[in-house]
Amino acid sequence: MNRRAFLTLAALSGLAGTAGLLSGRSSGGGGPDRHPAPPLDLSVPLRIPPLLHPEPDADGVRRYELTMLAGSSELLPGKPTATWGFNGPYLGPTLRASRGDRVAVTVRNTLPEASTVHWHGMRLPAAMDGGPHQMVAPGETWSPTWTVDQPAATTWYHPHPHGATARHVYRGLAGLFLLDDDHDAALPSAYGVDDVPLILQDKEFTADGALDGDPLKGTFGILGDRILVNGTYNPRFDVTTERVRLRVLNGSNARLYRLSFADRRRFHVVATDGGLLAAPVETDTLPLSPGERAEIVVAFAPGDDAVLRTLDDGTDIAQGDFDLIRFVAAARPAPSPALPAVLGAFEPITPPRGARVRRFTLNGHDAINGEPADMSRIDEVVPAGAVEIWEIRNNVYSHNFHIHEVAFQVLDGSGRPVAGHAGGRKDTVFVPGKSTVRLAVRFGTTTDPSAPYMYHCHLLRHEDSGMMGQFVLVEPGTEDTVPRTLPASAAHRH
C-alpha cells in the first residue's frame, strides 16, 4: 500500500497510530513559516467551562440564557487578548439536557455585528437550527425552543453567519451542549471531575498577545502554532478517579488532530458525533477533523503522568506535532466502575433497497458540484424520514463534510469499508484529498419547505467561501411541487 492509500484508509478507520512518528517535527513546533512556540511544561490548571443545567420551570421547560459579548481574556500568560464569548469573554458555558426535555434558549447579541447560534449535532426544526437564515442583529434577541429527541451525545453550538463563521468562531464563540439518556448512565458523569470537556483550538498570536492571522487566508485559513484546550494554554488536569471520560471537540477552524498519548497508552472510544457506540472500541490513536467530536474513556494508575498529543502524519491540515494537555493522577485515585462491555441499543443506519443516491463533488474551496453557496437557492429537496446514500467525492486537498439535522454512518471510503469507531453515528466526516466517502444518511421527520438546513465543508474558510448547499425536508410525495428558491424575506435575512 502506498503512503496516500495508507493515510486515506487510516483517516477513515482510525488506524493511523504511527503515521505521525514519521514527520520528524518537534513537540510544540509550528509550520515552516512560523517561529516555534516556546517549550511547554503543561502546568496551568485546565479551565472547565461552567455548567448550565437548569431545573424545569412550572411549564416543564428547561430555560437557558446565552449572551454573545465582546471582552478580554488572558489566553497567553500576562497578555490580554480581545475575544468574544457567550456569558463571558471567551467560549461559553456547557449546556446539559436529557432526552425528552423541552428546552428554550434566550440568545442575546451584544456584539457590534449580527451573528447566529447554530446547534451543531442537534436534531431540531430548521427554523430553530441557527443557520445563516436565523441572524440575530446587534441588540436583538432570538428565542428558539424544541424538544430533545435523540440519543445521548456530545453536541456543540457556534455561530453560522454566512461569510463570517470563521472569524466569529476564531474569536471564541463556541460551547458544548451535552445530551443524556439512560444508556450513558454507566459512564463517568461527574462534570469536571471524571466527565471532562476538551475543546481543542489552534491560534496564532502577535507578540503582544492579540489574536493574529486571517481566517480566510490561503487554502485552509489558519493553522495556528499555539493550541488552547478550553481556552487554556499549556494545560494540566489533575486526575482524581481511576477512569476519566473525555468529551473531545475539534473546535478549530481547519486543523486535523490525530490524538495519541505520548506513552502510547490505549484508551476506549465510547461515542462519536451522534452518540454512543454499540460497545467500547480500544485504540491508541483518534483522528478528529474540525467539528467532529468523540468521547473516550482513559484509565489512570496511581501517580500516572500522561501527555495527550497530536501527531503530524503528513496530511496538509495536520501540520506539526503538539503536546496538548498533561494528566497527573493522584496517589490514590477514587475507584471507578468498570467500563461496560455493551453501551446501548445501537441501531445501524441501513439504506433500503433502491435508496436515493445523491452525489456531491468538492473542487477547490468555494463550491459544491460547481455551485457556490446561494442563500436563495434550494439545492436538494428530501422527503422527511428518508434514508439515503450521499456520495462525497473530493478531487483536491483535504475537506470534510457536515450535514445539519441528520445522523449518518460512513459506509466506505474509496471503496474500503470502515472499521471500529469510524462506523459510529456521525454528522461530520473527514474526506481526505483525492478520495470518495459514501454515507448512509437518516433524515428527520419535521417538515418545512421554506426553512432550509445546510450541508457544507466544516473547514470554516471553505464554508465561508461558498462550499455550502441547502436542503429542505418535505412531506413524502411532494418533492416535485416545492419551490427551489426562497422568498426574498428569508433568502436575504443573512
C-alpha positions, -999 to 999 in steps of 0.1 A, spaced: 0 0 0 14 34 -9 16 63 15 -15 81 1 -36 50 3 -24 42 38 -33 77 51 -67 77 34 -76 44 49 -61 54 83 -81 86 84 -114 67 78 -107 38 101 -87 54 130 -57 32 124 -30 59 117 -14 54 151 22 55 139 19 79 109 28 110 130 60 95 142 74 97 107 70 135 105 102 144 124 86 177 137 94 186 173 67 190 200 52 225 201 66 233 167 46 253 141 46 253 103 77 260 83 70 298 81 63 304 118 86 309 148 82 279 170 62 282 202 83 281 234 86 247 252 56 238 273 56 224 309 19 218 308 13 232 343 -16 256 340 -48 242 356 -73 234 329 -103 257 328 -136 239 329 -165 258 313 -193 265 338 -223 241 335 -258 253 328 -284 226 337 -314 245 350 -343 227 366 -375 226 345 -399 255 353 -436 253 361 -443 246 324 -418 217 324 -393 236 302 -355 239 308 -346 276 301 -311 287 292 -297 322 286 -268 329 264 -254 364 257 -229 370 229 -204 396 241 -170 411 234 -144 410 262 -108 405 271 -91 372 280 -56 362 292 -51 334 267 -13 337 269 2 345 304 3 382 312 -10 393 278 -47 404 274 -64 393 242 -96 409 227 -120 380 224 -157 371 220 -177 347 241 -210 335 255 -218 348 290 -181 356 294 -152 368 274 -142 335 258 -161 303 248 -194 296 265 -210 275 293 -217 238 288 -254 233 284 -269 200 296 -303 183 289 -318 149 287 -337 131 260 -373 141 262 -366 175 277 -383 206 263 -357 233 261 -358 271 254 -328 293 249 -327 331 250 -299 343 228 -289 380 232 -265 396 209 -244 425 224 -217 422 197 -211 451 172 -224 429 143 -250 403 136 -244 366 143 -262 334 148 -261 304 171 -262 270 154 -268 238 174 -243 216 157 -254 179 160 -288 187 174 -318 173 156 -345 200 156 -367 220 133 -349 240 106 -364 273 119 -346 266 153 -313 254 137 -295 287 139 -280 286 104 -274 317 83 -312 323 80 -317 329 117 -295 360 121 -296 379 154 -289 416 149 -269 437 174 -291 445 204 -317 418 194 -328 385 210 -336 351 194 -356 325 214 -355 290 198 -375 262 215 -375 225 208 -379 190 223 -347 169 227 -355 137 207 -322 120 201 -298 96 219 -272 108 244 -245 127 226 -219 155 228 -231 183 206 -220 219 205 -230 254 195 -213 281 175 -220 310 151 -230 303 115 -233 337 97 -226 332 60 -192 346 51 -182 353 87 -183 320 106 -146 315 106 -140 349 121 -167 346 148 -156 311 159 -119 321 158 -126 350 182 -140 325 207 -178 319 202 -183 282 209 -196 259 236 -207 223 243 -243 211 246 -244 176 263 -274 153 259 -280 124 284 -302 93 283 -305 61 302 -278 44 281 -249 66 291 -256 64 329 -230 37 334 -202 60 321 -184 86 342 -207 116 346 -194 140 373 -189 171 352 -154 185 355 -143 156 377 -144 124 357 -165 137 328 -143 164 313 -147 186 282 -117 192 260 -124 219 234 -93 220 211 -85 251 192 -53 263 175 -44 300 173 -18 325 161 -8 354 183 10 386 179 39 395 202 16 414 225 -10 386 227 -36 397 202 -52 370 180 -34 370 147 -40 357 113 -66 359 86 -92 331 89 -98 334 52 -62 333 40 -46 307 18 -60 273 11 -73 264 46 -73 296 67 -54 295 99 -33 266 111 -21 281 143 11 273 163 -5 276 198 -31 251 209 -57 260 235 -78 235 255 -109 250 269 -92 284 263 -62 272 284 -27 274 270 -1 250 285 -28 230 304 -28 203 331 -56 183 346 -54 166 380 -70 132 378 -88 120 410 -105 89 397 -93 56 381 -111 64 348 -119 97 331 -144 103 303 -130 129 280 -155 147 256 -132 159 229 -144 186 204 -123 197 175 -133 234 177 -105 246 153 -111 264 121 -91 240 99 -67 218 119 -69 180 119 -59 164 152 -45 130 154 -47 123 191 -24 99 209 -8 97 243 30 102 245 34 69 263 12 52 236 -13 41 263 -45 27 249 -80 41 256 -116 33 247 -137 53 223 -173 51 236 -191 77 214 -187 97 182 -206 128 169 -241 112 170 -239 92 202 -227 60 219 -212 31 200 -226 -3 204 -195 -12 226 -163 5 236 -136 4 209 -100 2 221 -73 22 202 -42 43 208 -50 70 181 -80 91 173 -83 114 143 -107 144 145 -113 169 118 -130 203 125 -165 200 140 -161 163 149 -165 151 185 -156 119 203 -160 106 238 -131 85 252 -125 67 285 -90 67 297 -77 46 327 -50 60 350 -29 42 376 -18 60 408 8 87 401 4 85 363 18 114 343 5 112 308 6 137 280 -21 138 252 -6 149 219 -15 155 183 8 140 157 16 152 122 11 124 97 18 144 66 -18 154 60 -20 190 48 -42 202 77 -22 183 104 9 204 104 32 199 134 34 177 165 20 194 196 17 185 233 -19 194 242 -25 186 279 -9 167 308 -29 144 330 -15 138 365 -31 111 386 -35 112 423 -15 88 445 -48 72 455 -74 78 428 -110 71 437 -123 38 423 -144 39 391 -170 15 379 -158 -10 353 -163 1 317 -195 -16 303 -189 -42 277 -221 -30 259 -230 6 258 -266 6 244 -290 -5 217 -271 8 187 -293 10 156 -273 8 123 -285 32 96 -292 8 67 -303 22 33 -333 4 19 -331 -14 -14 -333 13 -42 -323 41 -18 -319 75 -34 -282 83 -41 -271 120 -42 -236 129 -53 -216 159 -42 -182 169 -57 -158 191 -38 -134 210 -61 -113 238 -48 -126 256 -17 -156 276 -28 -183 254 -44 -201 221 -43 -210 205 -76 -196 236 -92 -220 259 -75 -210 284 -48 -235 288 -19 -266 309 -27 -289 316 3 -319 320 -21 -314 286 -38 -327 252 -25 -302 227 -38 -318 194 -26 -354 185 -16 -356 155 7 -387 135 18 -389 136 56 -378 104 73 -359 91 43 -327 71 45 -305 79 15 -269 74 3 -248 106 -1 -216 102 -20 -190 128 -13 -162 130 -39 -131 151 -31 -109 158 -61 -84 181 -44 -69 186 -9 -84 179 25 -120 187 31 -147 174 55 -184 173 53 -211 183 78 -249 178 73 -273 197 96 -301 178 115 -291 143 103 -274 113 117 -253 92 93 -229 63 92 -199 60 69 -205 31 45 -170 32 30 -141 54 20 -127 50 -15 -144 16 -17 -130 3 16 -154 -4 45 -147 15 77 -140 -3 110 -142 4 147 -153 37 160 -153 51 124 -186 32 120 -205 51 147 -232 77 142 -219 109 129 -228 143 115 -193 154 103 -168 133 84 -132 139 72 -128 134 34 -91 131 26 -78 146 -7 -84 125 -38 -109 102 -20 -147 94 -20 -167 88 11 -202 72 10 -227 79 38 -259 63 49 -280 93 60 -311 93 81 -332 124 79 -357 138 105 -394 139 102 -401 177 108 -411 193 75 -407 229 64 -404 236 27 -395 272 33 -368 268 60 -336 251 48 -309 231 66 -273 234 54 -246 210 43 -210 222 39 -173 217 44 -166 224 81 -132 238 73 -145 273 80 -125 291 54 -142 268 28 -177 272 43 -174 310 42 -160 310 7 -191 292 -6 -186 254 -2 -221 250 12 -255 240 0 -291 239 13 -318 213 16 -354 212 29 -374 184 44 -409 180 29 -438 156 31 -430 125 10 -445 127 -24 -444 165 -26 -408 168 -36 -416 180 -72 -440 207 -60 -417 225 -37 -402 258 -49 -364 258 -54 -360 294 -44 -367 311 -11 -388 343 -6 -367 374 -5 -376 379 32 -360 345 41 -332 344 15 -317 377 24 -322 376 61 -285 367 64 
